[in-house]
Amino acid sequence: ALELSPVERLSGQFPVGAVIKTKIASIHEFGLFVEMDAASNGLVPRSEVSWVRSEEPLENSFSVGQEIEVAVLGYDSQRQRVSCSIKRLQEDPWQKWKTQFRRGSIHKVKVIEVK
């Protein structure tokens, strides 16, 4: 019998959209690698860590071995990669903003600076 590739094996175990509790395996400038199982890691790209952009090093907020929850975003069988997200488990602030500040709506604001 042919052995499944890591991505084929993981996609059977964790379908797209699944939320899994995992541990951070390593931290890099471009994102976090998380343990999918004993043999494979998934990547949470920096853009999928938080809805708020930050240039702060990820090491300031996360540590290797830390338990986190991630959502499985997708699988790339060509490149044998698993994409995950932390921010997709939280409400998108832009959707809330679009609801609260609809086009044509009027709001009281305080001007704090004019240049």
Secondary structure as GFF3:
##gff-version 3
##sequence-region A 1 115
A	DSSP	alpha_helix	6	13	.	.	.	ID=ss1
A	DSSP	beta_strand	19	28	.	.	.	ID=ss2
A	DSSP	beta_strand	31	35	.	.	.	ID=ss3
A	DSSP	beta_strand	41	45	.	.	.	ID=ss4
A	DSSP	three_ten_helix	46	48	.	.	.	ID=ss5
A	DSSP	three_ten_helix	58	60	.	.	.	ID=ss6
A	DSSP	beta_strand	67	76	.	.	.	ID=ss7
A	DSSP	beta_strand	81	85	.	.	.	ID=ss8
A	DSSP	three_ten_helix	87	89	.	.	.	ID=ss9
A	DSSP	alpha_helix	93	100	.	.	.	ID=ss10
###
